[in-house]
Structures are given as C-alpha cells and as structure tokens.
Amino acid sequence: MASIPPTEPAASGPSAEPLPDFRGVDVAVLAARTDHTVLGEVAALLLRNWPSAQDAVAYYEDGPGKLLR
C-alpha cells in the first residue's frame, strides 16, 4: 500500500506580499471571453453588483462561507 507524504500546514497570519493590482481588468470582457466555470460565475456576480463605477456595491451575503440563519 502506498503511503501519502504528510503536508505542511498552511502558514498562519497575513502575508507580507502585496496583492496584485487588477484595476485595469475589464470584467465585462473577461466574463464574455472566459470558459472557466468559476471565473465566469465570479465575473457575473461582480457585474450584477457593479452596474457602473459610481454605483459599485458589495453585499455581506456575497462573502464566502456566509451562513444565513
């Protein structure tokens, strides 16, 4: 029987590396061109909640792992 090598636990705490800057990405073009299922869903959600630059909206319910009770 093959043994699976142990994996290292993920580092805890925030990373010192800055996040990439995606301000120049055209989400509508991305949504129209992608064939990746998850990326397409995320782009559609962004477009639904972001009708224009002046009306950008984020909903708490859109967060990952949100349990509605």
C-alpha positions, -999 to 999 in steps of 0.1 A, spaced: 0 0 0 14 34 -10 19 60 17 10 96 13 37 120 25 25 145 51 18 180 40 29 211 58 2 232 74 -6 265 57 12 295 72 -9 314 96 -12 351 96 -12 377 68 14 376 41 38 405 37 34 402 -1 11 428 -16 -19 417 -36 -17 422 -74 -34 453 -88 -63 443 -111 -78 477 -115 -72 476 -153 -91 444 -159 -123 448 -179 -147 424 -161 -173 425 -188 -147 414 -214 -134 388 -190 -170 374 -184 -176 373 -222 -143 355 -230 -138 330 -202 -147 294 -205 -137 287 -168 -169 280 -149 -159 295 -116 -143 326 -131 -174 332 -152 -197 330 -122 -175 354 -102 -174 378 -131 -212 376 -135 -216 383 -98 -193 413 -100 -212 427 -129 -246 422 -112 -234 441 -81 -214 467 -101 -237 483 -126 -214 514 -130 -183 529 -114 -205 552 -94 -228 525 -81 -204 498 -70 -220 476 -43 -208 447 -22 -233 427 -2 -223 409 30 -243 378 18 -219 375 -11 -190 367 11 -175 332 11 -188 308 37 -216 331 49 -242 311 69 -276 326 67 -297 318 97 
